[in-house]
Amino acid sequence: MKNPQAGFIKFILKIIFLFIVICIGAYFYFHNKPAVSDIKDIINKTVTPAVTKLTTCQDFGAFSNFILKNIEKPDSQKEIEMNKYVISSFLWKRNADEPNVAYPIIRGIEASYNYVDDAQIKSEVQNSATTLIKILGAEAKALGFSTDELNTHAPEFFPYGGVVAPDYIQMFKYRAIFGYRKGTDLYSIVIKSDISHQAPPDGSVTVACGIAPEKYDSFYNSLNLKTDKTVANRFDDDYVAISDISPDDSIYALLGSTNHIKIADYYTFVVGIGRKISSDSYPIKCKVLGAQSVGKGMRCTN
């Protein structure tokens, strides 16, 4: 015959055991759960990039396809991919008092003219620009874009020097630039050719889309940038560009035209304040980087 009292005691022991397990579990949860800041970091590192890709540059495909269909047939065509060492970027003018700055490309494509002679490249690039000047505005408007006047420039020639022989084309750079906005999206179309008797001729039509990340603008603001009003070719000869950022966002590498930066400048950047720590090499020397308490994991050289 079973003892009722023994059964009751076993039941009570099970309840006590279950209570202890729950208490232990609660203790470990509340002492090891991620802080709110940790959760935000997790979201920023995992969700934000995917959301950015889904919610920005949605009209890039339609716009770039329209451009590629209406320019002279290129010799080659490729998507602009992220570079392991240098941030793939496009130049953008924030205001008239600053040089161009660079923002990372989210989506981009480049059509190139580089397997023909000087005269043909000159013709192909200029014909492409002439065609786009006539039709691009209407297409951009249909897509809901607005023209950004600071980032739109009519075709310009910048000669390298005089004609070296009667049958040679004068050496020059040719640039035509179109800038558009849609919401936070920035679209840059650059048509250019470089004709020089020192190197093979080169021409391209580049379509790029991106946004102006807050941390980029904050860093550029800390530099108190001033445009060089003596420069004729504002696109090639008056710019600065973030080329690399340390994994912890604390050190920024800056390239630029020679009137602003000779080789490369490196800055520590914390709470909106930039402090130059190197300007003698690119990449930064490891011993200089090692002297900082931040920037671990950034590419450097011995």
Long-range contacts (C-beta under 8 A, 24 or more apart in sequence): 52-106, 52-211, 53-106, 56-106, 56-184, 56-185, 56-209, 56-210, 56-211, 57-106, 57-107, 57-185, 57-209, 57-210, 58-185, 59-143, 59-144, 59-145, 59-182, 59-185, 60-107, 60-187, 60-207, 60-209, 62-143, 63-139, 63-140, 63-143, 63-145, 63-187, 63-207, 63-209, 64-107, 64-109, 64-207, 66-139, 67-132, 67-136, 67-189, 67-205, 67-207, 68-109, 68-111, 68-205, 68-207, 70-128, 70-131, 70-132, 70-135, 71-111, 71-128, 71-131, 71-132, 71-205, 72-113, 72-123, 72-124, 72-125, 72-127, 72-128, 74-111, 74-112, 74-113, 74-204, 74-205, 75-112, 75-113, 75-114, 75-115, 75-116, 76-111, 76-112, 76-114, 76-115, 77-109, 77-110, 77-111, 77-112, 78-109, 78-110, 78-112, 79-107, 79-108, 79-109, 80-105, 80-107, 80-108, 80-109, 80-110, 80-206, 80-208, 85-244, 85-299, 86-243, 86-244, 87-241, 87-242, 87-243, 87-244, 87-245, 89-210, 89-241, 89-242, 89-243, 90-186, 90-188, 90-190, 90-206, 90-208, 90-210, 91-188, 91-235, 91-239, 91-241, 92-151, 92-179, 92-186, 92-188, 92-212, 93-150, 93-151, 93-179, 93-234, 94-150, 94-212, 94-217, 94-220, 95-150, 96-150, 96-227, 97-226, 97-227, 98-220, 98-225, 98-226, 98-227, 99-225, 99-226, 99-227, 99-228, 99-234, 99-238, 99-239, 99-240, 99-256, 99-257, 99-260, 100-234, 100-235, 100-238, 100-239, 100-240, 101-216, 101-220, 101-225, 101-239, 101-240, 101-241, 101-242, 102-239, 102-240, 102-241, 102-242, 103-186, 103-210, 103-211, 103-212, 103-213, 103-216, 104-210, 104-213, 104-216, 105-208, 105-209, 105-210, 106-209, 106-210, 106-211, 107-208, 107-209, 107-210, 108-206, 108-207, 108-208, 108-209, 109-206, 109-207, 110-204, 110-205, 110-206, 110-207, 111-204, 111-205, 111-206, 112-202, 112-203, 112-204, 113-193, 113-202, 113-203, 113-204, 114-200, 114-201, 114-202, 114-203, 116-201, 117-201, 118-168, 118-169, 118-195, 118-201, 119-169, 121-193, 121-195, 121-201, 121-202, 121-203, 122-169, 122-174, 122-193, 122-195, 122-201, 122-203, 124-203, 125-174, 125-191, 125-192, 125-193, 125-203, 125-204, 125-205, 126-155, 126-174, 126-193, 128-191, 128-205, 129-155, 129-176, 129-191, 132-176, 132-178, 132-189, 132-191, 133-176, 136-178, 136-189, 140-180, 140-187, 143-182, 144-182, 145-180, 145-181, 145-182, 145-187, 146-180, 146-181, 146-182, 147-178, 147-179, 147-180, 148-179, 148-180, 148-181, 148-186, 149-179, 150-179, 151-177, 151-178, 151-179, 151-188, 152-177, 152-178, 152-179, 153-177, 153-234, 153-235, 155-191, 156-233, 158-232, 158-233, 158-236, 160-196, 164-197, 168-197, 169-195, 170-195, 171-195, 171-196, 171-197, 171-198, 173-233, 173-236, 175-233, 175-235, 175-236, 177-235, 184-211, 184-212, 185-209, 185-210, 185-211, 186-210, 186-211, 186-212, 190-235, 215-249, 216-242, 218-272, 219-252, 219-267, 219-269, 219-274, 221-272, 222-267, 222-269, 222-272, 222-273, 222-274, 223-254, 223-274, 225-260, 228-257, 228-259, 228-260, 231-257, 231-259, 243-282, 244-283, 244-298, 244-299, 246-294, 246-295, 246-296, 246-297, 246-298, 247-296, 247-297, 247-298, 248-294, 248-295, 248-296, 248-297, 250-292, 250-294, 250-295, 251-277, 251-284, 251-289, 251-292, 251-294, 251-295, 251-298, 253-282, 253-283, 253-284, 255-282, 268-292, 268-294, 268-295, 270-294
